[in-house]
Amino acid sequence: MDQVVEFLVSAAILVGGVFALVGSIGLARLPDFYLRLHGPTKASTLGVGGTILASLLFFSWQERALQLQEVLIALFLFITAPVSAHMLAKAAMHRDLKRREDTRGRPWKQ
């Protein structure tokens, strides 16, 4: 059974690392603030979520009890990440931040 848990922890860390890497590449490569905001918000949240899931599995298996700290961290992360991204996007809209010409949809311009 230890090998199964080790495999699950390794898989969760690997998946979390891949999502975090994709989010980082998106932050560096995307040309527009709005596009740069989208990539890391979605991918990095899943990356940190995978890492926290690995931590939850590992420490719950070691202690033979559910570790509440990891659950609270994941809950906090999944609540605050979309809210902060929304606030950043809204501030950029109000400041009329430059965007690419091919950006579709401008709901703030009537």
N, C-alpha and C positions, 0 to 999 in steps of 0.2 A: 504493500500500500504506500510505502514511502516513495517509491519510484513514480507512482501515479501523481502524487502531490508535487513532487519535484518537477515532473513534466508539465503539469498545469501551471505552476509558478513560472517556469521558464517560458512557456508559451505566452502567458500574460505579459511578462516583461518584454518579450520580443515584439508582440503586437503593439504594446504601449510605446516602445521605442520607435517602431516604424511610423506610427501615427505622429509622434513628436517630431521625427525627422521630416515627414511630409509637411507638417505645419511650419517648420523652420525654413524649409526650402520655399514654401509659398510666401513667407514673409520677405525673404530676400529677393525672390524673382518677380513677384507680381508688380505691375507698374503703377497702380493707382492706390490711394489710401483706402478706398472702400473695398477693393479687391484684397489688399494686404490685411485688412481687418477680418475678412471672411475666413481666409485660410488658417491662420493660427488659432482663431477662436474655436472653430469646429475640430480641427485635427489635434491641436494640443490638449484640448479638453478630453478627448478620447485617449490620447497618449498618457496623460496623468491618471486618467481613470483606469487604464490597463495596469499601470504601475501600482496604483493603490489596491486594485483587485489582487495582484500578485502578493502584495504585503498582507492583505487580509487573509488570503489562503495560507501563506506561510506561517504567520503568527497564530492564526486560529488552530492550525495543525500542531504547532509546537506547544501551545498552552492547553489544547483540547477544549477550548471555549471560544465563542465568537468574540472578536476584538471590536469593541464599539468605537474606538478611536478612528479606525479606518473608515467605518461607515459614516461617521460624522464628517470626516474630511471630504469624502466623496459627495455627500449631500451638500456641503458648503460650496464645493467646487462647481457642481452642476447647477446650483442656484445663482451663484455670483458671476460666472463667466458670461452667460448670455446677457445679464443685466448690464455688466460693464461694457460689453460690445455695443449694446443698444445705446448706452449713454455716449460713447465715443462717436458713433455714427450720427447721432442726433446733434452733437456739438459741431461736428464737421459740416453737417447740412446748414446749421444756423450761421456758421462762419463762411459759408459759400466756398468751401475748399475746392480747388481745381480738380477736375476729373477728366478722364479720357473722353474724346469726342464720341467714341462708339459705345459709351455707357448707355444702356437702355433704361428707360423709365426715369422720369423726374417728377415724383409725386409732390415735391415741395414747390415746384414751379407751376403756377396755374395759368 
